[in-house]
Amino acid sequence: MEFNPLSTHLHSRKLNAHNKTAWDLLYASTPKSVWGHKPVGFLIPHLPAPELLPPGDILDAATGEGRNLAPLLALGRPVTATDASASALAKIPADLAARVTRLQCDLAVIPVPDRTFAFVLLSDVVETLPEPAAVLGELRRLLVPGGLLLVNIPGDDDGISGIDMQPAPDRAWLYRGRYYYKFHSRAEAEALLANAGLELVTVQVIDWEEDAHPEFRSEPHTHRSLVLLARRPPA
Ligand SMILES: C[S@@+](CC[C@H](N)C(=O)[O-])C[C@H]1O[C@@H](n2cnc3c(N)ncnc32)[C@H](O)[C@@H]1O
């Protein structure tokens, strides 16, 4: 029987696989860049100064087409860019792709040794994950002690919340019936990080504008997210 993503008996692993396929088909559906080439609106003011980072590399976790790679490379450390979508990774502009290590993998199982990264970016991803706790645990494993995670987690007041979305079980949504979304309260967002063994450094509410996204969202729109900087506690 065909998998029905709106079934009340969702198996989150199956849902994750279905969701990853939807993203891969999106990237393959157009030669245009879905997310554009400008870094995500909250990134630049929140990038840590390189001299404040412990030794270690940088990870763009679920990089998409790599719109955030240029500012990450400017930190002057080796950069790894992962995504589940081979089609997304193939669309990273050649000049950037040549300067990073690309890895196709699920965020819950990243084939990299413990304590590799001093800084991890998770941009516009948590709300798309059926199993965010497993992913945050994996990112903690990969951070060096004292290493930083920068992540945005939108709540119900995000400009896209509920738009063209069908309700799914457990307060989640399916955008256009295909892409999983779940919006988290501030308490839920902070608990996700704390339960992964990450301590909060700063939390801010940030608004930013986005252009339309080819084949994904036809109108310019506004986002509001909690932007959290968290740290793996020093050993
Ligand atoms: C909204 S896009 C954000 C992309 C990028 N971080 C950015 O800011 O442009 C979400 C990305 O998460 C990826 N993704 C979703 N679930 C994933 C998973 N379980 N493992 C790895 N990547 C995943 C998708 O392929 C997609 O590229």
The ligand as an SDF file (V2000), in Angstrom:
LIG
                    3D

 27 29  0  0  0  0  0  0  0  0999 V2000
   14.4830   24.4540    4.2890 C   0  0  0  0  0  0  0  0  0  0  0  0
   15.8880   23.6170    3.6870 S   0  0  0  0  0  0  0  0  0  0  0  0
   17.2150   24.6210    4.3950 C   0  0  0  0  0  0  0  0  0  0  0  0
   18.5220   24.4950    3.6530 C   0  0  0  0  0  0  0  0  0  0  0  0
   19.6830   25.3640    4.1480 C   0  0  0  0  0  0  0  0  0  0  0  0
   20.0720   25.0630    5.4980 N   0  0  0  0  0  0  0  0  0  0  0  0
   19.3740   26.8310    4.0030 C   0  0  0  0  0  0  0  0  0  0  0  0
   19.2820   27.5510    5.0130 O   0  0  0  0  0  0  0  0  0  0  0  0
   19.2400   27.2580    2.8490 O   0  0  0  0  0  0  0  0  0  0  0  0
   15.9120   22.1300    4.6860 C   0  0  0  0  0  0  0  0  0  0  0  0
   16.9860   21.1400    4.2560 C   0  0  0  0  0  0  0  0  0  0  0  0
   17.0340   20.0540    5.1680 O   0  0  0  0  0  0  0  0  0  0  0  0
   17.3210   18.8760    4.4310 C   0  0  0  0  0  0  0  0  0  0  0  0
   16.8700   17.7520    5.2620 N   0  0  0  0  0  0  0  0  0  0  0  0
   15.6050   17.5070    5.6950 C   0  0  0  0  0  0  0  0  0  0  0  0
   15.5860   16.4020    6.4750 N   0  0  0  0  0  0  0  0  0  0  0  0
   16.8640   15.9430    6.5380 C   0  0  0  0  0  0  0  0  0  0  0  0
   17.4880   14.8420    7.2050 C   0  0  0  0  0  0  0  0  0  0  0  0
   16.7850   13.9990    7.9790 N   0  0  0  0  0  0  0  0  0  0  0  0
   18.8230   14.6690    7.0480 N   0  0  0  0  0  0  0  0  0  0  0  0
   19.5400   15.5370    6.2770 C   0  0  0  0  0  0  0  0  0  0  0  0
   19.0040   16.5980    5.6290 N   0  0  0  0  0  0  0  0  0  0  0  0
   17.6800   16.8000    5.7590 C   0  0  0  0  0  0  0  0  0  0  0  0
   16.5890   19.0470    3.1340 C   0  0  0  0  0  0  0  0  0  0  0  0
   17.1110   18.2350    2.0940 O   0  0  0  0  0  0  0  0  0  0  0  0
   16.7710   20.5450    2.8930 C   0  0  0  0  0  0  0  0  0  0  0  0
   17.9050   20.7960    2.0900 O   0  0  0  0  0  0  0  0  0  0  0  0
  1  2  1  0
  2  3  1  0
  2 10  1  0
  3  4  1  0
  4  5  1  0
  5  6  1  0
  5  7  1  0
  7  8  2  0
  7  9  1  0
 10 11  1  0
 11 12  1  0
 11 26  1  0
 12 13  1  0
 13 14  1  0
 13 24  1  0
 14 15  1  0
 14 23  1  0
 15 16  2  0
 16 17  1  0
 17 18  1  0
 17 23  2  0
 18 19  1  0
 18 20  2  0
 20 21  1  0
 21 22  2  0
 22 23  1  0
 24 25  1  0
 24 26  1  0
 26 27  1  0
M  CHG  2   2   1   9  -1
M  END
$$$$
